[in-house]
Amino acid sequence: MSTIKDVAQVSGISVGTISRYLNGYNVKPENQEKIEKAIEELNYRVNPIARGLKTNKSFTIGIIVPSITDVFANQVIEGVEDILERENYSIIICSSRNRLKTEKEKLSFLKEKRVDGIVMMPVSDESKHVNEFIEEDIPLILIDRLLEEVKCDGVVCDNVNGSYHAMEELIRYGHRRIGIIAGPENVYTARERLNGYKRSLNDYQISIDEELIQYAKYEKNGGLEGYENLMNLSNPPTAIFATNYETTMTGIKYFMERGIKIGEDISFFGYDNTDIFQMLTPSISTVVQPMNEIGEEAAKLLLSRIEGNFTIHPIIQRLKTRLLLGSSVKKIF
């Protein structure tokens, strides 16, 4: 196994300069190039234990998401990993399984593992356990969902406008009776998307019909009861807007199993872009979130906090969404 002395010999750079570079400090660009070339040539790997003893860091980051099978969570994790790998950090991925009790247990577990920081997607508005964790001076970045009683950095999408623009597209195609599969009322993201739905209706002077608003858990098969309720109304909607990946998948399966043709019998707008949605016939119009970018920005913020770059107020980044239009929406005018 190559050592730092081998890297110094091959690169012609001093051990001290190489050590500074490996510990995240800036070095001259020409020296950095030589060091990186030697590291690649020797297949040199940093010893995390020795490195941690010198810097009082574990060089490990914890990630907590509601479900590791979720497409959104997987893409965000990839973004986090892309940034952390460059700094020789490892990650521990935990699933809270959409349960608050499990989320608390995973936070305690990661604390015991001496992680240098945590990226977390909370399962609810409950915040006491998160504040207690932050008081331990371990940096924590929230993704996708903010907690009103927690003062820490966060990276989220502009959910209100994402939902608003999807609704605007449906309205532009003549739809006035539009159902929504909203998420849990105790989840920040779900509330924002519902706000976008309501705001669009208000702006276009369309009355809000509460029976068209169905709440569902953001999990596998979430929203099934909501679809049944909407489609069994005496005056069912002409279009339905699903507000996350799982409820979009549930809708597609629901319509297919019942022979209801999307884009003909019902217009449909979903959330989160996947290859599956685009391969279907018809392709599904969706609100697209920059999932990788969320992870990348969260990782950058976390590294900045770990290095002691503090600000008076938390940094909240809101990333823009975009629409990817398919053929799942029918013109009815």
Sequence and secondary structure as in RCSB ss.txt:
>XXXX:A:sequence
MSTIKDVAQVSGISVGTISRYLNGYNVKPENQEKIEKAIEELNYRVNPIARGLKTNKSFTIGIIVPSITDVFANQ
VIEGVEDILERENYSIIICSSRNRLKTEKEKLSFLKEKRVDGIVMMPVSDESKHVNEFIEEDIPLILIDRLLEEV
KCDGVVCDNVNGSYHAMEELIRYGHRRIGIIAGPENVYTARERLNGYKRSLNDYQISIDEELIQYAKYEKNGGLE
GYENLMNLSNPPTAIFATNYETTMTGIKYFMERGIKIGEDISFFGYDNTDIFQMLTPSISTVVQPMNEIGEEAAK
LLLSRIEGNFTIHPIIQRLKTRLLLGSSVKKIF
>XXXX:A:secstr
   HHHHHHHH   HHHHHHHHTT    HHHHHHHHHHHHHHT    HHHHHHHHT   EEEEEES TT HHHHH
HHHHHHHHHHHTT EEEEEE TT HHHHHHHHHHHHHTT SEEEE  SSS  HHHHHHHTTT  EEEES   TT 
 S EEEE HHHHHHHHHHHHHHTT  SEEEEE  TT HHHHHHHHHHHHHHHHTT    GGGEEE  SSTTTTHH
HHHHHHTSSS  SEEEE SHHHHHHHHHHHHHTT  BTTTBEEEEES  HHHHHSSS  EEEE  HHHHHHHHHH
HHHHHHTT   SS  EEEE  EEE  S      
